[in-house]
């Protein structure tokens, strides 16, 4: 993977999610769902914007049809993997 190192992507994504959930990053696990973190649909949209800004990528996510999106938001880990994939695709 070029660009940000894999651990850096994980750290930044967790930081964004922790901020959105008003939690400490160390309390956010890769298996947690957004629901576990208390992040609602507006929070998801804000999180997507923050991820796009942090990594200078375009996230293919439709807030009106999240289940139809190629960007997986099931768990923190799936979000990290989706971001890594988008970064790799732009390299």
N, CA, C and O atoms as a GROMACS GRO file, in nm:
protein
  364
    1UNK      N    1   0.085  -0.118   0.000
    1UNK     CA    2   0.000   0.000   0.000
    1UNK      C    3   0.089   0.124   0.000
    1UNK      O    4   0.175   0.140   0.086
    2UNK      N    5   0.067   0.211  -0.097
    2UNK     CA    6   0.142   0.335  -0.100
    2UNK      C    7   0.063   0.442  -0.028
    2UNK      O    8  -0.050   0.417   0.015
    3UNK      N    9   0.119   0.559  -0.014
    3UNK     CA   10   0.049   0.664   0.059
    3UNK      C   11   0.058   0.638   0.208
    3UNK      O   12   0.160   0.588   0.256
    4UNK      N   13  -0.045   0.671   0.281
    4UNK     CA   14  -0.042   0.652   0.426
    4UNK      C   15  -0.024   0.504   0.461
    4UNK      O   16  -0.085   0.417   0.399
    5UNK      N   17   0.058   0.477   0.560
    5UNK     CA   18   0.077   0.340   0.604
    5UNK      C   19  -0.054   0.284   0.659
    5UNK      O   20  -0.140   0.358   0.707
    6UNK      N   21  -0.067   0.152   0.651
    6UNK     CA   22  -0.189   0.084   0.695
    6UNK      C   23  -0.227   0.123   0.838
    6UNK      O   24  -0.344   0.150   0.864
    7UNK      N   25  -0.132   0.125   0.929
    7UNK     CA   26  -0.161   0.160   1.068
    7UNK      C   27  -0.204   0.306   1.080
    7UNK      O   28  -0.286   0.340   1.165
    8UNK      N   29  -0.149   0.392   0.995
    8UNK     CA   30  -0.188   0.533   0.998
    8UNK      C   31  -0.333   0.550   0.954
    8UNK      O   32  -0.406   0.630   1.012
    9UNK      N   33  -0.374   0.475   0.852
    9UNK     CA   34  -0.513   0.481   0.806
    9UNK      C   35  -0.604   0.439   0.920
    9UNK      O   36  -0.703   0.507   0.949
   10UNK      N   37  -0.572   0.329   0.984
   10UNK     CA   38  -0.653   0.281   1.097
   10UNK      C   39  -0.660   0.385   1.208
   10UNK      O   40  -0.767   0.412   1.262
   11UNK      N   41  -0.546   0.443   1.242
   11UNK     CA   42  -0.540   0.543   1.350
   11UNK      C   43  -0.624   0.665   1.316
   11UNK      O   44  -0.698   0.714   1.402
   12UNK      N   45  -0.615   0.714   1.194
   12UNK     CA   46  -0.690   0.834   1.155
   12UNK      C   47  -0.840   0.805   1.150
   12UNK      O   48  -0.920   0.885   1.200
   13UNK      N   49  -0.879   0.693   1.091
   13UNK     CA   50  -1.022   0.658   1.084
   13UNK      C   51  -1.078   0.642   1.224
   13UNK      O   52  -1.186   0.693   1.254
   14UNK      N   53  -1.007   0.572   1.310
   14UNK     CA   54  -1.053   0.556   1.448
   14UNK      C   55  -1.063   0.692   1.517
   14UNK      O   56  -1.157   0.715   1.593
   15UNK      N   57  -0.969   0.780   1.492
   15UNK     CA   58  -0.973   0.913   1.551
   15UNK      C   59  -1.096   0.991   1.506
   15UNK      O   60  -1.160   1.059   1.586
   16UNK      N   61  -1.128   0.982   1.378
   16UNK     CA   62  -1.246   1.050   1.324
   16UNK      C   63  -1.373   0.994   1.388
   16UNK      O   64  -1.461   1.070   1.430
   17UNK      N   65  -1.382   0.861   1.394
   17UNK     CA   66  -1.500   0.798   1.453
   17UNK      C   67  -1.512   0.828   1.602
   17UNK      O   68  -1.622   0.851   1.652
   18UNK      N   69  -1.400   0.828   1.671
   18UNK     CA   70  -1.401   0.857   1.814
   18UNK      C   71  -1.449   1.000   1.839
   18UNK      O   72  -1.528   1.024   1.930
   19UNK      N   73  -1.402   1.093   1.758
   19UNK     CA   74  -1.445   1.232   1.773
   19UNK      C   75  -1.595   1.244   1.749
   19UNK      O   76  -1.665   1.312   1.824
   20UNK      N   77  -1.644   1.178   1.645
   20UNK     CA   78  -1.786   1.182   1.612
   20UNK      C   79  -1.870   1.121   1.725
   20UNK      O   80  -1.982   1.166   1.752
   21UNK      N   81  -1.816   1.017   1.790
   21UNK     CA   82  -1.888   0.947   1.896
   21UNK      C   83  -1.862   1.006   2.034
   21UNK      O   84  -1.916   0.958   2.133
   22UNK      N   85  -1.779   1.109   2.041
   22UNK     CA   86  -1.739   1.170   2.170
   22UNK      C   87  -1.680   1.065   2.264
   22UNK      O   88  -1.717   1.055   2.381
   23UNK      N   89  -1.588   0.986   2.207
   23UNK     CA   90  -1.520   0.881   2.282
   23UNK      C   91  -1.369   0.900   2.270
   23UNK      O   92  -1.322   0.979   2.189
   24UNK      N   93  -1.296   0.827   2.352
   24UNK     CA   94  -1.151   0.823   2.338
   24UNK      C   95  -1.117   0.721   2.229
   24UNK      O   96  -1.180   0.616   2.221
   25UNK      N   97  -1.018   0.751   2.144
   25UNK     CA   98  -0.982   0.658   2.037
   25UNK      C   99  -0.951   0.517   2.089
   25UNK      O  100  -0.983   0.418   2.022
   26UNK      N  101  -0.891   0.507   2.204
   26UNK     CA  102  -0.856   0.374   2.257
   26UNK      C  103  -0.979   0.292   2.295
   26UNK      O  104  -0.969   0.171   2.318
   27UNK      N  105  -1.096   0.356   2.302
   27UNK     CA  106  -1.220   0.285   2.334
   27UNK      C  107  -1.295   0.239   2.209
   27UNK      O  108  -1.399   0.173   2.220
   28UNK      N  109  -1.243   0.273   2.092
   28UNK     CA  110  -1.307   0.234   1.966
   28UNK      C  111  -1.236   0.110   1.914
   28UNK      O  112  -1.115   0.111   1.889
   29UNK      N  113  -1.313   0.001   1.896
   29UNK     CA  114  -1.254  -0.124   1.847
   29UNK      C  115  -1.290  -0.146   1.701
   29UNK      O  116  -1.386  -0.088   1.650
   30UNK      N  117  -1.214  -0.229   1.634
   30UNK     CA  118  -1.238  -0.257   1.493
   30UNK      C  119  -1.367  -0.334   1.470
   30UNK      O  120  -1.421  -0.331   1.360
   31UNK      N  121  -1.417  -0.403   1.570
   31UNK     CA  122  -1.540  -0.480   1.555
   31UNK      C  123  -1.666  -0.401   1.591
   31UNK      O  124  -1.777  -0.449   1.572
   32UNK      N  125  -1.648  -0.279   1.643
   32UNK     CA  126  -1.761  -0.196   1.681
   32UNK      C  127  -1.838  -0.151   1.557
   32UNK      O  128  -1.779  -0.122   1.453
   33UNK      N  129  -1.970  -0.146   1.570
   33UNK     CA  130  -2.053  -0.090   1.463
   33UNK      C  131  -2.074   0.058   1.492
   33UNK      O  132  -2.047   0.106   1.603
   34UNK      N  133  -2.122   0.130   1.393
   34UNK     CA  134  -2.152   0.271   1.415
   34UNK      C  135  -2.262   0.286   1.518
   34UNK      O  136  -2.263   0.381   1.596
   35UNK      N  137  -2.355   0.192   1.518
   35UNK     CA  138  -2.461   0.192   1.618
   35UNK      C  139  -2.401   0.174   1.758
   35UNK      O  140  -2.442   0.241   1.853
   36UNK      N  141  -2.303   0.082   1.771
   36UNK     CA  142  -2.235   0.063   1.900
   36UNK      C  143  -2.174   0.194   1.949
   36UNK      O  144  -2.173   0.223   2.069
   37UNK      N  145  -2.124   0.273   1.854
   37UNK     CA  146  -2.057   0.400   1.889
   37UNK      C  147  -2.157   0.513   1.909
   37UNK      O  148  -2.120   0.622   1.952
   38UNK      N  149  -2.284   0.488   1.878
   38UNK     CA  150  -2.386   0.591   1.893
   38UNK      C  151  -2.384   0.694   1.781
   38UNK      O  152  -2.428   0.807   1.800
   39UNK      N  153  -2.332   0.654   1.665
   39UNK     CA  154  -2.326   0.746   1.551
   39UNK      C  155  -2.451   0.728   1.466
   39UNK      O  156  -2.476   0.620   1.413
   40UNK      N  157  -2.530   0.836   1.454
   40UNK     CA  158  -2.654   0.831   1.377
   40UNK      C  159  -2.628   0.864   1.230
   40UNK      O  160  -2.513   0.883   1.189
   41UNK      N  161  -2.734   0.871   1.151
   41UNK     CA  162  -2.719   0.893   1.007
   41UNK      C  163  -2.651   1.027   0.974
   41UNK      O  164  -2.571   1.034   0.881
   42UNK      N  165  -2.681   1.131   1.049
   42UNK     CA  166  -2.612   1.259   1.028
   42UNK      C  167  -2.464   1.244   1.063
   42UNK      O  168  -2.378   1.298   0.993
   43UNK      N  169  -2.436   1.172   1.169
   43UNK     CA  170  -2.297   1.146   1.208
   43UNK      C  171  -2.222   1.068   1.102
   43UNK      O  172  -2.102   1.090   1.082
   44UNK      N  173  -2.291   0.976   1.034
   44UNK     CA  174  -2.229   0.899   0.925
   44UNK      C  175  -2.187   0.994   0.813
   44UNK      O  176  -2.075   0.985   0.762
   45UNK      N  177  -2.276   1.084   0.776
   45UNK     CA  178  -2.244   1.180   0.669
   45UNK      C  179  -2.126   1.268   0.709
   45UNK      O  180  -2.036   1.291   0.629
   46UNK      N  181  -2.125   1.317   0.832
   46UNK     CA  182  -2.014   1.399   0.881
   46UNK      C  183  -1.884   1.318   0.883
   46UNK      O  184  -1.777   1.371   0.850
   47UNK      N  185  -1.893   1.192   0.920
   47UNK     CA  186  -1.776   1.104   0.922
   47UNK      C  187  -1.721   1.086   0.781
   47UNK      O  188  -1.600   1.092   0.760
   48UNK      N  189  -1.809   1.063   0.684
   48UNK     CA  190  -1.766   1.046   0.544
   48UNK      C  191  -1.694   1.172   0.497
   48UNK      O  192  -1.588   1.162   0.434
   49UNK      N  193  -1.749   1.289   0.525
   49UNK     CA  194  -1.683   1.415   0.486
   49UNK      C  195  -1.545   1.426   0.551
   49UNK      O  196  -1.448   1.467   0.486
   50UNK      N  197  -1.535   1.390   0.676
   50UNK     CA  198  -1.407   1.398   0.747
   50UNK      C  199  -1.305   1.302   0.688
   50UNK      O  200  -1.188   1.336   0.674
   51UNK      N  201  -1.350   1.181   0.651
   51UNK     CA  202  -1.260   1.083   0.589
   51UNK      C  203  -1.212   1.134   0.454
   51UNK      O  204  -1.094   1.124   0.422
   52UNK      N  205  -1.304   1.189   0.375
   52UNK     CA  206  -1.266   1.244   0.244
   52UNK      C  207  -1.160   1.353   0.259
   52UNK      O  208  -1.062   1.357   0.185
   53UNK      N  209  -1.182   1.440   0.355
   53UNK     CA  210  -1.088   1.550   0.378
   53UNK      C  211  -0.953   1.499   0.429
   53UNK      O  212  -0.848   1.545   0.384
   54UNK      N  213  -0.956   1.406   0.523
   54UNK     CA  214  -0.832   1.356   0.584
   54UNK      C  215  -0.742   1.284   0.483
   54UNK      O  216  -0.620   1.293   0.491
   55UNK      N  217  -0.803   1.211   0.390
   55UNK     CA  218  -0.725   1.129   0.297
   55UNK      C  219  -0.727   1.180   0.153
   55UNK      O  220  -0.668   1.118   0.065
   56UNK      N  221  -0.795   1.293   0.130
   56UNK     CA  222  -0.806   1.350  -0.004
   56UNK      C  223  -0.857   1.246  -0.104
   56UNK      O  224  -0.797   1.223  -0.209
   57UNK      N  225  -0.970   1.184  -0.068
   57UNK     CA  226  -1.033   1.083  -0.152
   57UNK      C  227  -1.181   1.116  -0.168
   57UNK      O  228  -1.236   1.196  -0.092
   58UNK      N  229  -1.244   1.055  -0.266
   58UNK     CA  230  -1.389   1.064  -0.285
   58UNK      C  231  -1.449   0.932  -0.239
   58UNK      O  232  -1.413   0.826  -0.290
   59UNK      N  233  -1.538   0.938  -0.144
   59UNK     CA  234  -1.601   0.817  -0.092
   59UNK      C  235  -1.733   0.795  -0.165
   59UNK      O  236  -1.821   0.881  -0.162
   60UNK      N  237  -1.748   0.677  -0.232
   60UNK     CA  238  -1.871   0.648  -0.304
   60UNK      C  239  -1.980   0.603  -0.206
   60UNK      O  240  -2.003   0.483  -0.188
   61UNK      N  241  -2.045   0.699  -0.143
   61UNK     CA  242  -2.143   0.668  -0.041
   61UNK      C  243  -2.267   0.751  -0.064
   61UNK      O  244  -2.259   0.873  -0.079
   62UNK      N  245  -2.382   0.686  -0.068
   62UNK     CA  246  -2.509   0.754  -0.084
   62UNK      C  247  -2.584   0.744   0.048
   62UNK      O  248  -2.629   0.635   0.085
   63UNK      N  249  -2.597   0.852   0.119
   63UNK     CA  250  -2.662   0.852   0.250
   63UNK      C  251  -2.808   0.808   0.241
   63UNK      O  252  -2.864   0.758   0.338
   64UNK      N  253  -2.870   0.827   0.124
   64UNK     CA  254  -3.009   0.786   0.106
   64UNK      C  255  -3.022   0.635   0.086
   64UNK      O  256  -3.128   0.578   0.112
   65UNK      N  257  -2.915   0.572   0.039
   65UNK     CA  258  -2.915   0.427   0.017
   65UNK      C  259  -2.782   0.368   0.063
   65UNK      O  260  -2.705   0.317  -0.019
   66UNK      N  261  -2.753   0.373   0.193
   66UNK     CA  262  -2.623   0.324   0.241
   66UNK      C  263  -2.598   0.177   0.210
   66UNK      O  264  -2.483   0.136   0.192
   67UNK      N  265  -2.705   0.097   0.204
   67UNK     CA  266  -2.688  -0.046   0.176
   67UNK      C  267  -2.646  -0.071   0.032
   67UNK      O  268  -2.592  -0.178   0.002
   68UNK      N  269  -2.669   0.025  -0.057
   68UNK     CA  270  -2.632   0.010  -0.198
   68UNK      C  271  -2.492   0.064  -0.226
   68UNK      O  272  -2.446   0.060  -0.340
   69UNK      N  273  -2.427   0.114  -0.126
   69UNK     CA  274  -2.295   0.175  -0.142
   69UNK      C  275  -2.185   0.070  -0.153
   69UNK      O  276  -2.194  -0.037  -0.093
   70UNK      N  277  -2.082   0.103  -0.230
   70UNK     CA  278  -1.963   0.018  -0.237
   70UNK      C  279  -1.874   0.041  -0.115
   70UNK      O  280  -1.784  -0.039  -0.088
   71UNK      N  281  -1.899   0.147  -0.042
   71UNK     CA  282  -1.820   0.182   0.075
   71UNK      C  283  -1.886   0.118   0.196
   71UNK      O  284  -1.993   0.160   0.238
   72UNK      N  285  -1.822   0.016   0.252
   72UNK     CA  286  -1.879  -0.060   0.363
   72UNK      C  287  -1.868   0.014   0.496
   72UNK      O  288  -1.759   0.058   0.534
   73UNK      N  289  -1.980   0.027   0.565
   73UNK     CA  290  -1.979   0.095   0.694
   73UNK      C  291  -2.034   0.006   0.806
   73UNK      O  292  -2.084   0.056   0.907
   74UNK      N  293  -2.025  -0.126   0.785
   74UNK     CA  294  -2.080  -0.219   0.884
   74UNK      C  295  -2.009  -0.210   1.020
   74UNK      O  296  -2.074  -0.207   1.124
   75UNK      N  297  -1.877  -0.205   1.016
   75UNK     CA  298  -1.797  -0.197   1.138
   75UNK      C  299  -1.683  -0.098   1.118
   75UNK      O  300  -1.658  -0.053   1.006
   76UNK      N  301  -1.616  -0.065   1.226
   76UNK     CA  302  -1.498   0.023   1.217
   76UNK      C  303  -1.395  -0.041   1.124
   76UNK      O  304  -1.335   0.026   1.041
   77UNK      N  305  -1.374  -0.172   1.140
   77UNK     CA  306  -1.277  -0.243   1.056
   77UNK      C  307  -1.313  -0.238   0.909
   77UNK      O  308  -1.224  -0.223   0.825
   78UNK      N  309  -1.441  -0.251   0.876
   78UNK     CA  310  -1.481  -0.246   0.735
   78UNK      C  311  -1.462  -0.105   0.678
   78UNK      O  312  -1.430  -0.089   0.560
   79UNK      N  313  -1.482  -0.005   0.760
   79UNK     CA  314  -1.457   0.133   0.715
   79UNK      C  315  -1.308   0.151   0.686
   79UNK      O  316  -1.271   0.209   0.584
   80UNK      N  317  -1.223   0.102   0.776
   80UNK     CA  318  -1.078   0.112   0.756
   80UNK      C  319  -1.040   0.042   0.626
   80UNK      O  320  -0.964   0.098   0.546
   81UNK      N  321  -1.090  -0.079   0.603
   81UNK     CA  322  -1.057  -0.153   0.480
   81UNK      C  323  -1.108  -0.079   0.356
   81UNK      O  324  -1.039  -0.076   0.254
   82UNK      N  325  -1.226  -0.020   0.364
   82UNK     CA  326  -1.280   0.055   0.251
   82UNK      C  327  -1.193   0.176   0.219
   82UNK      O  328  -1.167   0.204   0.102
   83UNK      N  329  -1.149   0.246   0.322
   83UNK     CA  330  -1.061   0.363   0.301
   83UNK      C  331  -0.929   0.317   0.240
   83UNK      O  332  -0.879   0.380   0.146
   84UNK      N  333  -0.873   0.208   0.291
   84UNK     CA  334  -0.747   0.157   0.236
   84UNK      C  335  -0.762   0.123   0.087
   84UNK      O  336  -0.673   0.148   0.007
   85UNK      N  337  -0.878   0.064   0.052
   85UNK     CA  338  -0.903   0.031  -0.088
   85UNK      C  339  -0.913   0.154  -0.176
   85UNK      O  340  -0.862   0.154  -0.288
   86UNK      N  341  -0.979   0.257  -0.126
   86UNK     CA  342  -0.991   0.382  -0.203
   86UNK      C  343  -0.855   0.448  -0.221
   86UNK      O  344  -0.824   0.501  -0.328
   87UNK      N  345  -0.773   0.446  -0.117
   87UNK     CA  346  -0.639   0.504  -0.126
   87UNK      C  347  -0.556   0.428  -0.228
   87UNK      O  348  -0.487   0.487  -0.310
   88UNK      N  349  -0.563   0.295  -0.222
   88UNK     CA  350  -0.488   0.212  -0.316
   88UNK      C  351  -0.534   0.235  -0.459
   88UNK      O  352  -0.451   0.234  -0.551
   89UNK      N  353  -0.663   0.256  -0.480
   89UNK     CA  354  -0.717   0.278  -0.614
   89UNK      C  355  -0.673   0.411  -0.674
   89UNK      O  356  -0.669   0.426  -0.796
   90UNK      N  357  -0.641   0.507  -0.588
   90UNK     CA  358  -0.598   0.638  -0.639
   90UNK      C  359  -0.447   0.647  -0.656
   90UNK      O  360  -0.397   0.745  -0.711
   91UNK      N  361  -0.375   0.546  -0.608
   91UNK     CA  362  -0.228   0.548  -0.616
   91UNK      C  363  -0.178   0.518  -0.754
   91UNK      O  364  -0.058   0.516  -0.777
   0.00000   0.00000   0.00000
